Amino acid sequence: MHRVPEAVLAPGARIECRSAEWLVRGLGRSSDGQQVVDVVGVSPVVRLRR
């Protein structure tokens, strides 16, 4: 399985994914060790979505 390098993120950072802007709320790990990023939408089309 190909692993994608982890992004260096911190709570409060803003990221763009699929032409939408998101605010990083927190970071964690899944049960298999993958990075999990908790975000909330800030662009109009995704505003307040998690």
Secondary structure, 3 states (H helix, E strand, C coil): CCCCCCCCCCCCCEEEECCEEEEEEEEEECCCCCEEEEEEECCCCCCCCC
